Amino acid sequence: MSAVTLPDVARPTGVRLRDVRKTFHRRRRAGRPALDGVSLDVAPGEFLCLLGPSGCGKSTLLNILAGFVPADSGEVAVGGRPVTGPGHDRGVLFQTPMLFPWLTTWQNVLYGPKARGALTAEVRAEAAELLETVGLGDARDAYPHELSGGMRHRAAFARVLINRPGVLLMDEPFGALDAITRAAMQRFLLDLWQRHRTTIVFVTHDVEEAALLGDRVCVLSAPPGGTEEILDVDLPRPRSYDDTETLAFVQAKRRIREVLER
C-alpha cells in the first residue's frame, strides 16, 4: 500500500451524546434495555475507541450515531446538527465489508457519488487516486469475491472515503481478519488518521487494539450500557507496533482492563 494522500477530505466534525437511552421492544415480551444514559463528547479530529462487555450496546450506539436506528431519548448530534437519519457526512464501516458483489471495485467506490448525482470527472479522478492510495489500483475491475479479506476492507474504506465524511464510524472492522491482515489494516488506519485527522469512533472488544489506536477509550458498563469511564491514552503519536512493547503501552492496557473488570 502506498502512503495515504487523499485529496480534499472533509473537515473533521465533532460528536455530542447526552443521556442517550435505547430499549428494544419485543412482541409479547418485556423490552430489552440496550443503552441507559450514555453521555460522551468526541472532539473534531479525535480517535475515540468504544469498549465494553458483550451486549453493552456498543454497536447500538454506533447505529444511533449513523442514523440507522433512533434513540428513545437524549441528545445525539454530529457537527452540531441533530442526527435524524443516515447521511454522507458520516461514513460507516462494519466487520464485514459492505460491497455490492455484482459491482467491480471501481463501481463500488463510485456508487455513492453516482447515487447522489455527483459523478463528475473530478470525482472519478479522486476515486482513481483513492484506489492507488489503498493499494487497489490494479484491482479496479475485480469483483469482491476475487479480492482477499484485506483487499475487500480497503475497497470498503475507499468506498466510504470518496464521500468525504466528517466522521468515520467503525464497528469492529478488523475483528474477522487473520492476525497478519488485521495488523496491516491497523497500520493503514493509523496512517490515514495521522495524515488527515478524521474524527473516528471505533468499536472494538480488543484492549490492545483500543490502546494502539485511540486518543481516548470510552468504556461502557455491563448491559444496559452506560458511560462507565473515559480514559486518556497517554502515548505519543505517531504510533507503531513497536510501541506495544513499551512499559507505557502495557500500563495503558492495564488501566483499561481494570475499568472493564469492575
Short mmCIF file of the C-alpha atoms (twelve columns), coordinates in Angstrom:
data_MODEL
# 
_entry.id   MODEL 
# 
loop_
_atom_site.group_PDB 
_atom_site.id 
_atom_site.type_symbol 
_atom_site.label_atom_id 
_atom_site.label_alt_id 
_atom_site.label_comp_id 
_atom_site.label_asym_id 
_atom_site.label_seq_id 
_atom_site.Cartn_x 
_atom_site.Cartn_y 
_atom_site.Cartn_z 
_atom_site.pdbx_PDB_model_num 
ATOM 1   C CA . MET A 1   0.000   0.000   0.000   1 
ATOM 2   C CA . SER A 2   1.208   3.470   -0.830  1 
ATOM 3   C CA . ALA A 3   1.128   6.335   1.638   1 
ATOM 4   C CA . VAL A 4   -2.292  7.801   2.218   1 
ATOM 5   C CA . THR A 5   -2.643  11.051  0.253   1 
ATOM 6   C CA . LEU A 6   -6.359  11.684  -0.022  1 
ATOM 7   C CA . PRO A 7   -7.422  14.825  -1.856  1 
ATOM 8   C CA . ASP A 8   -9.664  17.372  -0.200  1 
ATOM 9   C CA . VAL A 9   -11.030 15.286  2.651   1 
ATOM 10  C CA . ALA A 10  -13.788 16.940  4.652   1 
ATOM 11  C CA . ARG A 11  -13.104 18.906  7.782   1 
ATOM 12  C CA . PRO A 12  -13.500 16.613  10.781  1 
ATOM 13  C CA . THR A 13  -16.617 17.166  12.847  1 
ATOM 14  C CA . GLY A 14  -17.412 16.610  16.492  1 
ATOM 15  C CA . VAL A 15  -19.896 14.263  18.150  1 
ATOM 16  C CA . ARG A 16  -22.122 15.009  21.160  1 
ATOM 17  C CA . LEU A 17  -24.163 12.472  23.123  1 
ATOM 18  C CA . ARG A 18  -26.197 13.360  26.190  1 
ATOM 19  C CA . ASP A 19  -28.105 10.817  28.286  1 
ATOM 20  C CA . VAL A 20  -28.801 8.568   25.292  1 
ATOM 21  C CA . ARG A 21  -31.189 5.703   26.023  1 
ATOM 22  C CA . LYS A 22  -32.464 2.851   23.882  1 
ATOM 23  C CA . THR A 23  -34.736 -0.116  24.580  1 
ATOM 24  C CA . PHE A 24  -35.558 -2.767  22.003  1 
ATOM 25  C CA . HIS A 25  -39.159 -3.871  22.343  1 
ATOM 26  C CA . ARG A 26  -40.256 -7.415  21.597  1 
ATOM 27  C CA . ARG A 27  -43.738 -8.643  20.871  1 
ATOM 28  C CA . ARG A 28  -45.323 -10.172 23.981  1 
ATOM 29  C CA . ARG A 29  -42.094 -9.738  25.944  1 
ATOM 30  C CA . ALA A 30  -40.646 -7.075  28.167  1 
ATOM 31  C CA . GLY A 31  -38.412 -4.582  26.429  1 
ATOM 32  C CA . ARG A 32  -34.664 -5.171  26.464  1 
ATOM 33  C CA . PRO A 33  -32.719 -2.042  27.514  1 
ATOM 34  C CA . ALA A 34  -29.594 -1.640  25.391  1 
ATOM 35  C CA . LEU A 35  -28.346 1.804   26.445  1 
ATOM 36  C CA . ASP A 36  -29.065 3.528   29.738  1 
ATOM 37  C CA . GLY A 37  -27.801 7.095   29.776  1 
ATOM 38  C CA . VAL A 38  -24.666 7.356   27.605  1 
ATOM 39  C CA . SER A 39  -23.046 10.799  27.593  1 
ATOM 40  C CA . LEU A 40  -19.956 11.497  25.547  1 
ATOM 41  C CA . ASP A 41  -18.193 14.231  23.565  1 
ATOM 42  C CA . VAL A 42  -15.816 13.452  20.700  1 
ATOM 43  C CA . ALA A 43  -13.728 16.400  19.562  1 
ATOM 44  C CA . PRO A 44  -13.196 17.125  15.857  1 
ATOM 45  C CA . GLY A 45  -10.235 15.062  14.684  1 
ATOM 46  C CA . GLU A 46  -10.230 12.766  17.723  1 
ATOM 47  C CA . PHE A 47  -9.822  8.999   17.533  1 
ATOM 48  C CA . LEU A 48  -12.108 7.503   20.186  1 
ATOM 49  C CA . CYS A 49  -12.482 3.787   20.866  1 
ATOM 50  C CA . LEU A 50  -15.644 2.290   22.392  1 
ATOM 51  C CA . LEU A 51  -15.007 -0.738  24.573  1 
ATOM 52  C CA . GLY A 52  -17.183 -2.775  26.902  1 
ATOM 53  C CA . PRO A 53  -18.531 -6.205  27.786  1 
ATOM 54  C CA . SER A 54  -20.584 -8.193  25.305  1 
ATOM 55  C CA . GLY A 55  -24.113 -6.841  24.940  1 
ATOM 56  C CA . CYS A 56  -23.356 -3.445  26.456  1 
ATOM 57  C CA . GLY A 57  -24.699 -1.564  23.429  1 
ATOM 58  C CA . LYS A 58  -21.508 -0.573  21.577  1 
ATOM 59  C CA . SER A 59  -22.918 -1.420  18.147  1 
ATOM 60  C CA . THR A 60  -26.307 0.041   19.070  1 
ATOM 61  C CA . LEU A 61  -24.649 3.340   19.951  1 
ATOM 62  C CA . LEU A 62  -22.782 3.365   16.638  1 
ATOM 63  C CA . ASN A 63  -26.002 2.628   14.751  1 
ATOM 64  C CA . ILE A 64  -27.683 5.548   16.525  1 
ATOM 65  C CA . LEU A 65  -24.828 7.845   15.507  1 
ATOM 66  C CA . ALA A 66  -25.094 6.551   11.948  1 
ATOM 67  C CA . GLY A 67  -28.818 7.314   11.950  1 
ATOM 68  C CA . PHE A 68  -29.806 3.713   11.297  1 
ATOM 69  C CA . VAL A 69  -31.875 3.456   14.483  1 
ATOM 70  C CA . PRO A 70  -33.301 6.295   16.608  1 
ATOM 71  C CA . ALA A 71  -32.536 6.845   20.266  1 
ATOM 72  C CA . ASP A 72  -35.531 6.679   22.592  1 
ATOM 73  C CA . SER A 73  -34.369 9.787   24.399  1 
ATOM 74  C CA . GLY A 74  -31.342 12.005  24.824  1 
ATOM 75  C CA . GLU A 75  -29.313 14.239  22.541  1 
ATOM 76  C CA . VAL A 76  -27.440 12.870  19.501  1 
ATOM 77  C CA . ALA A 77  -25.599 15.417  17.361  1 
ATOM 78  C CA . VAL A 78  -22.811 15.311  14.782  1 
ATOM 79  C CA . GLY A 79  -21.197 18.522  13.650  1 
ATOM 80  C CA . GLY A 80  -23.629 20.461  15.823  1 
ATOM 81  C CA . ARG A 81  -26.661 19.074  13.958  1 
ATOM 82  C CA . PRO A 82  -29.142 16.560  15.407  1 
ATOM 83  C CA . VAL A 83  -28.916 13.100  13.869  1 
ATOM 84  C CA . THR A 84  -32.275 12.305  12.272  1 
ATOM 85  C CA . GLY A 85  -31.180 9.602   9.808   1 
ATOM 86  C CA . PRO A 86  -28.262 8.400   7.685   1 
ATOM 87  C CA . GLY A 87  -26.140 10.968  5.867   1 
ATOM 88  C CA . HIS A 88  -22.995 11.031  3.760   1 
ATOM 89  C CA . ASP A 89  -21.373 13.269  6.398   1 
ATOM 90  C CA . ARG A 90  -20.917 10.031  8.369   1 
ATOM 91  C CA . GLY A 91  -19.040 7.078   6.867   1 
ATOM 92  C CA . VAL A 92  -19.766 3.654   8.362   1 
ATOM 93  C CA . LEU A 93  -17.532 0.585   8.209   1 
ATOM 94  C CA . PHE A 94  -18.643 -2.796  9.561   1 
ATOM 95  C CA . GLN A 95  -16.880 -6.045  10.420  1 
ATOM 96  C CA . THR A 96  -17.999 -7.402  7.053   1 
ATOM 97  C CA . PRO A 97  -17.077 -5.040  4.193   1 
ATOM 98  C CA . MET A 98  -20.270 -3.682  2.650   1 
ATOM 99  C CA . LEU A 99  -19.606 -4.144  -1.070  1 
ATOM 100 C CA . PHE A 100 -22.109 -4.986  -3.766  1 
ATOM 101 C CA . PRO A 101 -20.996 -8.408  -5.108  1 
ATOM 102 C CA . TRP A 102 -22.262 -7.661  -8.624  1 
ATOM 103 C CA . LEU A 103 -20.174 -4.482  -8.929  1 
ATOM 104 C CA . THR A 104 -16.449 -4.172  -9.577  1 
ATOM 105 C CA . THR A 105 -14.149 -2.424  -7.125  1 
ATOM 106 C CA . TRP A 106 -14.316 0.720   -9.267  1 
ATOM 107 C CA . GLN A 107 -18.102 0.625   -9.461  1 
ATOM 108 C CA . ASN A 108 -18.412 0.030   -5.718  1 
ATOM 109 C CA . VAL A 109 -16.235 3.038   -4.919  1 
ATOM 110 C CA . LEU A 110 -18.260 5.290   -7.218  1 
ATOM 111 C CA . TYR A 111 -21.645 4.016   -6.054  1 
ATOM 112 C CA . GLY A 112 -22.265 6.790   -3.504  1 
ATOM 113 C CA . PRO A 113 -21.459 9.757   -5.779  1 
ATOM 114 C CA . LYS A 114 -23.429 8.135   -8.612  1 
ATOM 115 C CA . ALA A 115 -26.487 7.642   -6.373  1 
ATOM 116 C CA . ARG A 116 -26.324 11.322  -5.348  1 
ATOM 117 C CA . GLY A 117 -25.969 12.504  -8.949  1 
ATOM 118 C CA . ALA A 118 -22.465 13.813  -8.187  1 
ATOM 119 C CA . LEU A 119 -20.401 11.617  -10.520 1 
ATOM 120 C CA . THR A 120 -18.137 14.253  -12.047 1 
ATOM 121 C CA . ALA A 121 -14.784 13.944  -13.790 1 
ATOM 122 C CA . GLU A 122 -13.184 15.291  -10.599 1 
ATOM 123 C CA . VAL A 123 -14.824 12.542  -8.524  1 
ATOM 124 C CA . ARG A 124 -13.657 9.879   -10.989 1 
ATOM 125 C CA . ALA A 125 -10.109 11.192  -10.740 1 
ATOM 126 C CA . GLU A 126 -10.365 11.186  -6.947  1 
ATOM 127 C CA . ALA A 127 -11.632 7.589   -6.999  1 
ATOM 128 C CA . ALA A 128 -8.671  6.541   -9.130  1 
ATOM 129 C CA . GLU A 129 -6.293  8.212   -6.657  1 
ATOM 130 C CA . LEU A 130 -8.055  6.571   -3.728  1 
ATOM 131 C CA . LEU A 131 -7.669  3.115   -5.255  1 
ATOM 132 C CA . GLU A 132 -3.960  3.740   -5.768  1 
ATOM 133 C CA . THR A 133 -3.713  5.006   -2.206  1 
ATOM 134 C CA . VAL A 134 -5.251  1.871   -0.699  1 
ATOM 135 C CA . GLY A 135 -3.216  -0.427  -2.945  1 
ATOM 136 C CA . LEU A 136 -6.026  -1.473  -5.278  1 
ATOM 137 C CA . GLY A 137 -5.080  0.361   -8.448  1 
ATOM 138 C CA . ASP A 138 -4.561  -2.955  -10.250 1 
ATOM 139 C CA . ALA A 139 -7.824  -4.421  -8.868  1 
ATOM 140 C CA . ARG A 140 -10.295 -1.794  -10.059 1 
ATOM 141 C CA . ASP A 141 -12.008 -4.278  -12.399 1 
ATOM 142 C CA . ALA A 142 -12.082 -7.124  -9.866  1 
ATOM 143 C CA . TYR A 143 -15.292 -8.228  -8.155  1 
ATOM 144 C CA . PRO A 144 -15.435 -8.615  -4.355  1 
ATOM 145 C CA . HIS A 145 -15.195 -12.433 -4.490  1 
ATOM 146 C CA . GLU A 146 -11.897 -12.038 -6.328  1 
ATOM 147 C CA . LEU A 147 -10.348 -9.961  -3.543  1 
ATOM 148 C CA . SER A 148 -8.691  -11.129 -0.324  1 
ATOM 149 C CA . GLY A 149 -10.166 -10.170 3.036   1 
ATOM 150 C CA . GLY A 150 -7.777  -7.267  3.486   1 
ATOM 151 C CA . MET A 151 -8.369  -6.046  -0.066  1 
ATOM 152 C CA . ARG A 152 -12.144 -6.054  0.487   1 
ATOM 153 C CA . HIS A 153 -11.694 -3.965  3.631   1 
ATOM 154 C CA . ARG A 154 -9.507  -1.480  1.761   1 
ATOM 155 C CA . ALA A 155 -12.090 -1.293  -1.020  1 
ATOM 156 C CA . ALA A 156 -14.736 -0.551  1.619   1 
ATOM 157 C CA . PHE A 157 -12.504 2.232   3.005   1 
ATOM 158 C CA . ALA A 158 -12.230 3.778   -0.447  1 
ATOM 159 C CA . ARG A 159 -15.976 3.490   -0.963  1 
ATOM 160 C CA . VAL A 160 -16.619 5.392   2.274   1 
ATOM 161 C CA . LEU A 161 -13.857 7.980   1.860   1 
ATOM 162 C CA . ILE A 162 -14.976 9.049   -1.617  1 
ATOM 163 C CA . ASN A 163 -17.974 10.655  0.130   1 
ATOM 164 C CA . ARG A 164 -15.613 12.800  2.240   1 
ATOM 165 C CA . PRO A 165 -17.277 12.121  5.601   1 
ATOM 166 C CA . GLY A 166 -16.514 14.317  8.572   1 
ATOM 167 C CA . VAL A 167 -16.828 11.313  10.913  1 
ATOM 168 C CA . LEU A 168 -15.897 7.657   10.425  1 
ATOM 169 C CA . LEU A 169 -17.970 5.186   12.455  1 
ATOM 170 C CA . MET A 170 -16.285 1.784   12.629  1 
ATOM 171 C CA . ASP A 171 -17.885 -1.323  14.138  1 
ATOM 172 C CA . GLU A 172 -15.148 -3.891  14.840  1 
ATOM 173 C CA . PRO A 173 -13.967 -3.555  11.230  1 
ATOM 174 C CA . PHE A 174 -10.959 -5.847  11.644  1 
ATOM 175 C CA . GLY A 175 -12.490 -8.415  14.002  1 
ATOM 176 C CA . ALA A 176 -12.882 -11.163 11.399  1 
ATOM 177 C CA . LEU A 177 -9.418  -10.786 9.845   1 
ATOM 178 C CA . ASP A 178 -6.416  -13.022 10.464  1 
ATOM 179 C CA . ALA A 179 -3.676  -11.599 12.687  1 
ATOM 180 C CA . ILE A 180 -1.337  -10.518 9.873   1 
ATOM 181 C CA . THR A 181 -4.057  -8.820  7.812   1 
ATOM 182 C CA . ARG A 182 -5.509  -7.209  10.925  1 
ATOM 183 C CA . ALA A 183 -2.130  -5.705  11.826  1 
ATOM 184 C CA . ALA A 184 -1.735  -4.387  8.271   1 
ATOM 185 C CA . MET A 185 -5.173  -2.750  8.396   1 
ATOM 186 C CA . GLN A 186 -4.436  -1.203  11.786  1 
ATOM 187 C CA . ARG A 187 -1.242  0.311   10.360  1 
ATOM 188 C CA . PHE A 188 -3.219  1.578   7.363   1 
ATOM 189 C CA . LEU A 189 -5.812  3.184   9.627   1 
ATOM 190 C CA . LEU A 190 -3.161  4.797   11.835  1 
ATOM 191 C CA . ASP A 191 -1.514  6.284   8.741   1 
ATOM 192 C CA . LEU A 192 -4.860  7.519   7.408   1 
ATOM 193 C CA . TRP A 193 -5.780  9.185   10.700  1 
ATOM 194 C CA . GLN A 194 -2.315  10.638  11.292  1 
ATOM 195 C CA . ARG A 195 -2.352  12.398  7.927   1 
ATOM 196 C CA . HIS A 196 -5.922  13.674  7.904   1 
ATOM 197 C CA . ARG A 197 -7.201  13.558  11.496  1 
ATOM 198 C CA . THR A 198 -10.671 12.457  10.508  1 
ATOM 199 C CA . THR A 199 -12.913 12.085  13.552  1 
ATOM 200 C CA . ILE A 200 -13.205 8.343   14.266  1 
ATOM 201 C CA . VAL A 201 -15.480 6.437   16.637  1 
ATOM 202 C CA . PHE A 202 -14.181 2.875   16.661  1 
ATOM 203 C CA . VAL A 203 -15.970 -0.044  18.342  1 
ATOM 204 C CA . THR A 204 -13.710 -2.890  19.465  1 
ATOM 205 C CA . HIS A 205 -13.632 -5.694  22.028  1 
ATOM 206 C CA . ASP A 206 -9.808  -5.815  21.940  1 
ATOM 207 C CA . VAL A 207 -7.995  -3.890  24.700  1 
ATOM 208 C CA . GLU A 208 -4.682  -3.856  22.810  1 
ATOM 209 C CA . GLU A 209 -6.346  -2.520  19.657  1 
ATOM 210 C CA . ALA A 210 -8.021  0.245   21.659  1 
ATOM 211 C CA . ALA A 211 -4.739  1.251   23.308  1 
ATOM 212 C CA . LEU A 212 -2.870  1.207   19.990  1 
ATOM 213 C CA . LEU A 213 -5.389  3.251   18.008  1 
ATOM 214 C CA . GLY A 214 -7.270  5.563   20.344  1 
ATOM 215 C CA . ASP A 215 -6.645  9.014   21.788  1 
ATOM 216 C CA . ARG A 216 -9.234  8.076   24.394  1 
ATOM 217 C CA . VAL A 217 -11.152 4.941   25.296  1 
ATOM 218 C CA . CYS A 218 -14.786 5.112   26.411  1 
ATOM 219 C CA . VAL A 219 -15.642 2.032   28.472  1 
ATOM 220 C CA . LEU A 220 -19.345 1.206   28.593  1 
ATOM 221 C CA . SER A 221 -20.807 -0.533  31.621  1 
ATOM 222 C CA . ALA A 222 -22.359 -4.001  31.678  1 
ATOM 223 C CA . PRO A 223 -25.790 -4.200  29.978  1 
ATOM 224 C CA . PRO A 224 -27.643 -1.969  29.703  1 
ATOM 225 C CA . GLY A 225 -24.708 0.177   28.663  1 
ATOM 226 C CA . GLY A 226 -23.899 3.474   30.293  1 
ATOM 227 C CA . THR A 227 -20.714 5.547   30.367  1 
ATOM 228 C CA . GLU A 228 -18.520 3.713   32.875  1 
ATOM 229 C CA . GLU A 229 -15.338 5.749   32.387  1 
ATOM 230 C CA . ILE A 230 -13.441 7.614   29.683  1 
ATOM 231 C CA . LEU A 231 -9.677  7.089   29.722  1 
ATOM 232 C CA . ASP A 232 -6.931  9.104   28.039  1 
ATOM 233 C CA . VAL A 233 -4.336  7.019   26.193  1 
ATOM 234 C CA . ASP A 234 -1.156  8.905   27.041  1 
ATOM 235 C CA . LEU A 235 1.049   7.525   24.287  1 
ATOM 236 C CA . PRO A 236 2.864   9.709   21.759  1 
ATOM 237 C CA . ARG A 237 1.848   9.995   18.102  1 
ATOM 238 C CA . PRO A 238 2.575   8.714   15.536  1 
ATOM 239 C CA . ARG A 239 2.269   5.160   16.848  1 
ATOM 240 C CA . SER A 240 3.549   1.857   15.549  1 
ATOM 241 C CA . TYR A 241 3.668   -1.753  16.651  1 
ATOM 242 C CA . ASP A 242 6.994   -1.054  18.329  1 
ATOM 243 C CA . ASP A 243 5.000   0.907   20.916  1 
ATOM 244 C CA . THR A 244 3.168   -2.245  22.024  1 
ATOM 245 C CA . GLU A 245 6.378   -3.470  23.656  1 
ATOM 246 C CA . THR A 246 6.861   -0.392  25.833  1 
ATOM 247 C CA . LEU A 247 6.081   -0.097  29.531  1 
ATOM 248 C CA . ALA A 248 3.761   2.852   28.843  1 
ATOM 249 C CA . PHE A 249 1.669   0.716   26.486  1 
ATOM 250 C CA . VAL A 250 1.433   -2.141  28.994  1 
ATOM 251 C CA . GLN A 251 0.336   0.337   31.669  1 
ATOM 252 C CA . ALA A 252 -2.316  1.800   29.343  1 
ATOM 253 C CA . LYS A 253 -3.744  -1.677  28.713  1 
ATOM 254 C CA . ARG A 254 -3.756  -2.412  32.423  1 
ATOM 255 C CA . ARG A 255 -5.734  0.758   33.193  1 
ATOM 256 C CA . ILE A 256 -8.345  -0.142  30.570  1 
ATOM 257 C CA . ARG A 257 -8.653  -3.719  31.850  1 
ATOM 258 C CA . GLU A 258 -9.085  -2.531  35.424  1 
ATOM 259 C CA . VAL A 259 -12.124 -0.490  34.366  1 
ATOM 260 C CA . LEU A 260 -13.533 -3.383  32.325  1 
ATOM 261 C CA . GLU A 261 -13.196 -5.767  35.262  1 
ATOM 262 C CA . ARG A 262 -15.032 -3.630  37.822  1 
# 
